[in-house]
Amino acid sequence: MKTTRIYANKIAAFLNKEPRDFTRTDLVKYIKANGIRMVNFRYAAGDGRLKTLNFVINDEKYLDRILSAGERVDGSSLFKSIDAGSSDLYVVPRYRTAFVNPFSQVPAIDILCSFYTPDGKPFASAPAEVLRRSEAEFRKVSGFDFHAMGELEYYVIAPKNLLYPTVTQKGYHESYPFSKWEGLRTEAMTAIAEAGGRIKYGHSEVGFIRTEDSEMAQQEIEFLPVPASEAADQLAVAKWMLSGIGHKYGVVISFAPKISIGHAGSGLHVHTCLFRNGKNVMIDKAGLSEPARRLIAGFLEMAAPMTAFGNTVPTSYFRLVPHQEAPINVCWAYRNRSALLRIPLGWLNAAGMVKDANPGSAAPQVDHNQTVEFRSADGSASLHFLMAGLCVAARRGFERKDALAFADKYFVDKNIYHKEHAGLTEKLPKLPSSCWASAESLEKTRAIFEDRGVFTPQVIDGVVKRLKAYDDRNLSERLFGKEEEIKNLVEEYLYC
């Protein structure tokens, strides 16, 4: 007798099958049995945003064709590096990503796609393809699989509500009705999970801002570690779904890194970990393992150019300032939120805690789940390029012979925001302070990202050009005290 498993994904539940094992026949079976009338292709283009192609199912023969061969699209409108004179690309569905669309009035399933050139080869500059290569090259060098998870922070911006007010900057883990958008968050979490998102939890965050006519409540949805390609796909779908649900509620969902000076910004912290044979290898008998410390070394070395992928709008650098739990110094620490890299609690003593909290119960077997948290990125990040860059940085940690000594050099055990430690921070490298500086840092290190064919020269050129186009050198100094200009800039990148 076949065991019935629990699946959030409706297609997986119907088939009683893991999404990674979906076939074309499986999808046709689900579509026919559930009255699905539309298929939507979605794919991340050069700007990192999810694009959409809608198909009405004319008949079973047409359905089989689009699932078998995909469709052609205008690549020059999706990627600036493609010439309009020869611009066709194919988009081909990846069956394992299929999910039921939660918004469509017409019953529909959505599928994420990959790009292919006219000769049937993967399109090298596509964000998902760059990430796939970065994972493969990291695995070749290190022997480990790179897993990641994101902490997706955002603000709900809504008309002012005087009932059950939240105290400014005191929204962390607040409950309904003081946290007024718990219902929106849980609805989004359900939809994201049904789309394949491996969610860890959701909660209200620190930020709460009230103006004369509106209020802004910060929220967070955090994911579980999965292979980096899946992590990027899940975050892209989650951002799209949150925006769609916000539209339904008549409120703005903003992932912008900063929406009000002096208040908590929204980051996209990425937790990373290494696996071998399905087992987390971040801890050994001595504590943090050698592979974990090599990972840290790579992140430290490449922290500055990584902002080119993780902090892509001028307001990103309004968030990366002292005393806001956002890093500006390149260093790492245990459980210290003032550091660029943080080693959070990893459930090393979980069994004893559970037994203490539940007297008389047998102590469960709880495996550690240690991660390294990369804290500089924000909601403007190019998700697939960010994950790919992290894989490249991690690979550097395994290529450096002096990686362990290099990591030790930048370890701190103090809260570096305290004034008495100012001498320490002066010795630490700093992250770039503008998109322009970020682009320059990427230009200087581009050979590392292009090594082994991971990032194409066209991708690096495009990122540098886009960042320099803002011409935001010394922006903070230029806008100091100019509240109206700052407000206009924040509004310009509200939907980053």
Secondary structure, DSSP 8 states (H G I E B T S, - for coil): -------SSHHHHHHTS-GGG--HHHHHHHHHHTT--EEEEEEE-TTS-EEEEEEE---HHHHHHHHHH-EEEEHHHH-TTS-GGG-EEEEEE-GGG-EE-SS-SS-EEEEEEEEE-TTS-B-TTSHHHHHHHHHHHHHHHHSSEEEEEEEEEEEEEEE---SS---TT--TT--TTTSTTHHHHHHHHHHHHHTT--EEEEEEEEEEEE-SSEEEEEEEEEE--EEHHHHHHHHHHHHHHHHHHHHHHT-EEE--S-SSTTS---BEEEEEEEEETTEE-SEETTEE-HHHHHHHHHHHHTHHHHHHHH--STTHHHHSSTTSS---B--EEES-TTSSEEE----TTHHHHHHHHSTTS----------EEE---BTT--HHHHHHHHHHHHHHHHH-TTHHHHHHHTB--S-TTSGGGHHHHHTS-B--SSHHHHHHHHHHHHHHHHGGGSS-HHHHHHHHHHHHTT--TTHHHHHTT-HHHHHHHHHHTTT-
